[in-house]
Amino acid sequence: MDVPYDLNSYIRVLKLASTPGTGEFLQVSKIAGAGILLIGFIGFLMFALMSLLPGVGA
């Protein structure tokens, strides 16, 4: 592992990166929020299914 080379490549990537605009930030935020809600809903459905069915789960 060549640490100076790694640091230089990280610095190069950071120099090329740009701050997202408002529209791009809102779009990414909406997509991430929808993903979080979807995972939470799936978890809730699994919990509800496990608690309604007798003999399944704890």
C-alpha positions as protocol buffer text, in pm:
chain_id: "A"
residue {
  index: 1
  type: MET
  ca { x: 0 y: 0 z: 0 }
}
residue {
  index: 2
  type: ASP
  ca { x: 157 y: 323 z: -119 }
}
residue {
  index: 3
  type: VAL
  ca { x: 21 y: 593 z: 113 }
}
residue {
  index: 4
  type: PRO
  ca { x: 154 y: 901 z: -72 }
}
residue {
  index: 5
  type: TYR
  ca { x: 9 y: 771 z: -400 }
}
residue {
  index: 6
  type: ASP
  ca { x: -326 y: 705 z: -233 }
}
residue {
  index: 7
  type: LEU
  ca { x: -335 y: 1054 z: -82 }
}
residue {
  index: 8
  type: ASN
  ca { x: -253 y: 1213 z: -417 }
}
residue {
  index: 9
  type: SER
  ca { x: -531 y: 1022 z: -588 }
}
residue {
  index: 10
  type: TYR
  ca { x: -777 y: 1127 z: -317 }
}
residue {
  index: 11
  type: ILE
  ca { x: -672 y: 1491 z: -354 }
}
residue {
  index: 12
  type: ARG
  ca { x: -713 y: 1469 z: -732 }
}
residue {
  index: 13
  type: VAL
  ca { x: -1067 y: 1334 z: -695 }
}
residue {
  index: 14
  type: LEU
  ca { x: -1158 y: 1606 z: -444 }
}
residue {
  index: 15
  type: LYS
  ca { x: -1030 y: 1875 z: -682 }
}
residue {
  index: 16
  type: LEU
  ca { x: -1248 y: 1737 z: -963 }
}
residue {
  index: 17
  type: ALA
  ca { x: -1558 y: 1713 z: -744 }
}
residue {
  index: 18
  type: SER
  ca { x: -1804 y: 1999 z: -741 }
}
residue {
  index: 19
  type: THR
  ca { x: -2074 y: 2107 z: -500 }
}
residue {
  index: 20
  type: PRO
  ca { x: -2416 y: 1990 z: -617 }
}
residue {
  index: 21
  type: GLY
  ca { x: -2672 y: 2247 z: -715 }
}
residue {
  index: 22
  type: THR
  ca { x: -3000 y: 2288 z: -531 }
}
residue {
  index: 23
  type: GLY
  ca { x: -3195 y: 2080 z: -783 }
}
residue {
  index: 24
  type: GLU
  ca { x: -2947 y: 1793 z: -776 }
}
residue {
  index: 25
  type: PHE
  ca { x: -2933 y: 1799 z: -396 }
}
residue {
  index: 26
  type: LEU
  ca { x: -3313 y: 1786 z: -369 }
}
residue {
  index: 27
  type: GLN
  ca { x: -3331 y: 1499 z: -617 }
}
residue {
  index: 28
  type: VAL
  ca { x: -3071 y: 1295 z: -429 }
}
residue {
  index: 29
  type: SER
  ca { x: -3243 y: 1373 z: -98 }
}
residue {
  index: 30
  type: LYS
  ca { x: -3581 y: 1258 z: -230 }
}
residue {
  index: 31
  type: ILE
  ca { x: -3437 y: 934 z: -366 }
}
residue {
  index: 32
  type: ALA
  ca { x: -3250 y: 861 z: -42 }
}
residue {
  index: 33
  type: GLY
  ca { x: -3558 y: 942 z: 167 }
}
residue {
  index: 34
  type: ALA
  ca { x: -3775 y: 716 z: -50 }
}
residue {
  index: 35
  type: GLY
  ca { x: -3524 y: 434 z: -3 }
}
residue {
  index: 36
  type: ILE
  ca { x: -3524 y: 479 z: 374 }
}
residue {
  index: 37
  type: LEU
  ca { x: -3905 y: 479 z: 382 }
}
residue {
  index: 38
  type: LEU
  ca { x: -3919 y: 169 z: 162 }
}
residue {
  index: 39
  type: ILE
  ca { x: -3679 y: -25 z: 386 }
}
residue {
  index: 40
  type: GLY
  ca { x: -3876 y: 85 z: 694 }
}
residue {
  index: 41
  type: PHE
  ca { x: -4206 y: -19 z: 536 }
}
residue {
  index: 42
  type: ILE
  ca { x: -4066 y: -361 z: 445 }
}
residue {
  index: 43
  type: GLY
  ca { x: -3941 y: -402 z: 803 }
}
residue {
  index: 44
  type: PHE
  ca { x: -4281 y: -303 z: 940 }
}
residue {
  index: 45
  type: LEU
  ca { x: -4457 y: -552 z: 712 }
}
residue {
  index: 46
  type: MET
  ca { x: -4224 y: -827 z: 831 }
}
residue {
  index: 47
  type: PHE
  ca { x: -4290 y: -732 z: 1194 }
}
residue {
  index: 48
  type: ALA
  ca { x: -4666 y: -725 z: 1139 }
}
residue {
  index: 49
  type: LEU
  ca { x: -4658 y: -1058 z: 960 }
}
residue {
  index: 50
  type: MET
  ca { x: -4451 y: -1220 z: 1234 }
}
residue {
  index: 51
  type: SER
  ca { x: -4676 y: -1089 z: 1512 }
}
residue {
  index: 52
  type: LEU
  ca { x: -5002 y: -1186 z: 1340 }
}
residue {
  index: 53
  type: LEU
  ca { x: -4909 y: -1541 z: 1243 }
}
residue {
  index: 54
  type: PRO
  ca { x: -4907 y: -1776 z: 1543 }
}
residue {
  index: 55
  type: GLY
  ca { x: -4603 y: -1996 z: 1584 }
}
residue {
  index: 56
  type: VAL
  ca { x: -4382 y: -1789 z: 1356 }
}
residue {
  index: 57
  type: GLY
  ca { x: -4104 y: -1587 z: 1512 }
}
residue {
  index: 58
  type: ALA
  ca { x: -4057 y: -1529 z: 1884 }
}
